[in-house]
């Protein structure tokens, strides 16, 4: 990915197969975190409250990722597994053909928000 100025530019520069999933993920995060500011940090789009990144997302060559507080991943590990998604300590990866559900995005965002004190 190239350096971008905002979420729209980031999504436009993402591999074509992932753009629709990224648009949906951005909308889901925006709805789950209505008072968060959209930012680009570390060349990734994210949602920030005060000085804390609550959630971020990224596109790679073969997959996309949603990144939240490690405690949010741990709290929802069974739901992540039930959607047959892969999780790391701070992220959930998914493909264009098997995107993360809006319900899980909302739960992870709310949990990350809470764990960050908001």
N, C-alpha and C positions, 0 to 999 in steps of 0.2 A: 504494500500500500504506500502511496505517496503521502506527504504531509498535507493536511487539509485544514480548511478554515472553519468548518462547522459540520454538524450532523448531515445536512443535505449533501455537502461535498464529499464527505466520507462515504456515504451510501452510494453516490453516483460513481465513485472510484472503485467500489468493491466489485469482485467478480460478478458478472451478470446473473448467474444462477442464485446468488444469495441476496440480491437486492430486495426482492419482495419479502423475504423473511426478516431482513433488517428493518424495513419500513414497518412491518407488523410489530416487531420487538420494540422499536422506538415508541410506537403508539401505546403499546401495553405498559411500558415503563413510565411514559408521560402520564398515563391515567393512574397508575399505581403511586406515583410520586408527583402529584400535581403542583406542589410548592417547591420542587427541586429545579435548579437551574441547569440547562443543557450546557455542557462544557466539552472541550477537547483537552484531555490531559494524557501525557505519554503517548501522543498520536492515536488515542482511542476516544471515541465518543462516550460520554458518561453523564450521569445525573448527580449533581452536587447540592448539598444543603450545608450552608455556612461554609466551612473549609473541608468538609468530608465528602469524598466520593461514596455515594450509596450504592450505585450500580453503574456498570459500564458494559459495553459490548464491542465485539470486533469480528471481522471477517478475515479468513485466511484462505489458503489455496483450496483446501478440501472441506472446511467446516467453518462454523461460526461459534462464538462463545458469548455467554452471559457471565459477567464477573460481579460478585457480591461479597459480603463479609463471610469469612470462613465459617463462622457460627451458623449462618443461614444455610450454607450447604450441608453442614452436619445435621441441622434440625430437619432437613427435608430429604435426606439421603434415600429413604425408602420410596418417596414419590418420584425422585429423579430416576431411580432404578426401574420403577414401574412404567415409566415412559420410555424405557430402554435407551436412556441417554447416558453419556459418560460424564463423570464429575472428577474434578481435581480438588485441591484444598479450597480454592477460591472461585472456581468456575464450573460451568456446565457447557459442554460442547454439543452441537447438533448440526445436522446436515439440512440442506434445502428440502430434501424429500421427507425428512422427519424432524420438523421444527419443534421447539419447546412450546408447550401449551400456554395459553394466556393465563390460565388459572395458576399454573406453577410459577410463571413470571411474577404474578401479583403476590404470591406467597413469599417468594424469595426476596422481592423488593421490600415488602413490609417487614420481613424478618431482619433484613440488612439494615433498614432504617431504624428499627427498634434497638438492635445491637449497637448502633452508632449513637444512641442517646436521643433520637428524635421521635 
